[in-house]
């Protein structure tokens, strides 16, 4: 199904199988990076001020989870682009495994 599927079928397979473990691995790295640059503290300050405004909807957002989610979207987006290029251009099949999977060998 992956071989004969759409140009991003392998990417979607990996996204389905690896999203949870990848998110778990990224979470502490993202949290540390956001903390080091002061983003978490700044976000908490802004959200504290936001909460005091009248007539605004309640916003429940976890900055760490948001950054991890967007990071994963980016990873799988660019992986899909590369997969499509590999499927279309035999020159991009630079490893033995890519040549075997996509028929250059």
C-alpha positions in Angstrom: 0.0 0.0 0.0 2.8 2.4 0.8 4.7 1.7 -2.5 1.6 2.1 -4.7 -0.1 4.7 -2.5 0.0 8.5 -2.9 3.2 10.5 -3.0 3.1 10.9 0.8 1.9 7.4 1.9 5.2 6.4 3.7 5.2 9.8 5.5 1.6 9.3 6.6 2.4 5.7 7.8 5.3 7.1 9.9 3.2 9.9 11.1 0.6 7.5 12.3 3.1 5.1 13.9 5.6 7.6 15.3 3.7 10.7 16.4 3.3 9.7 20.0 6.9 8.5 20.6 8.3 11.5 18.7 6.2 14.0 20.7 7.3 12.3 24.0 10.9 12.7 22.9 10.5 16.3 21.8 8.6 17.5 24.8 11.5 17.8 27.3 13.8 19.4 24.6 11.2 22.0 23.7 10.4 22.7 27.3 14.0 23.3 28.2 14.5 25.5 25.1 11.4 27.6 25.8 12.4 28.0 29.4 16.0 29.0 28.6 14.9 31.8 26.3 12.2 33.0 28.7 9.3 32.2 26.4 7.3 30.3 29.1 7.6 33.1 31.6 6.6 35.7 29.0 3.7 33.5 27.9 2.5 33.0 31.5 2.7 36.8 32.1 0.7 37.6 29.0 -1.9 34.9 29.7 -2.2 36.3 33.3 -2.9 39.7 32.0 -5.3 38.4 29.3 -7.3 36.6 32.0 -8.0 39.9 33.7 -9.7 41.4 30.7 -13.5 41.4 30.7 -15.5 39.6 28.1 -12.7 37.6 26.6 -13.1 33.8 26.0 -11.2 31.5 28.3 -8.0 30.4 26.6 -6.5 27.1 27.7 -3.3 26.5 25.9 -0.1 24.7 26.8 2.8 26.5 25.0 5.0 23.4 25.2 2.4 21.2 23.5 1.7 23.8 20.9 5.3 24.1 19.9 5.7 20.3 19.8 2.6 19.9 17.7 3.7 22.6 15.2 7.2 21.1 15.2 5.9 17.7 14.3 3.6 19.2 11.6 6.7 20.8 10.1 8.7 17.6 10.3 6.0 15.5 8.5 5.3 18.3 6.0 9.0 18.4 4.8 9.3 14.6 5.0 6.3 14.3 2.6 7.9 16.8 0.2 11.1 14.8 0.2 9.2 11.5 -0.2 7.4 12.9 -3.2 10.7 14.0 -4.7 12.3 10.6 -4.1 9.3 8.9 -5.8 9.5 11.2 -8.9 13.3 11.5 -9.3 15.5 8.3 -9.3 18.6 10.5 -8.7 17.2 11.3 -5.2 17.4 7.6 -4.4 20.8 7.8 -2.9 20.9 4.9 -0.5 20.6 1.1 -1.1 17.3 1.0 0.9 15.8 3.8 -1.2 16.9 2.1 -4.4 15.4 -1.2 -3.3 12.1 0.3 -2.1 11.5 2.6 -5.0 12.7 0.3 -7.7 16.1 1.6 -8.8 17.7 -1.8 -8.0 
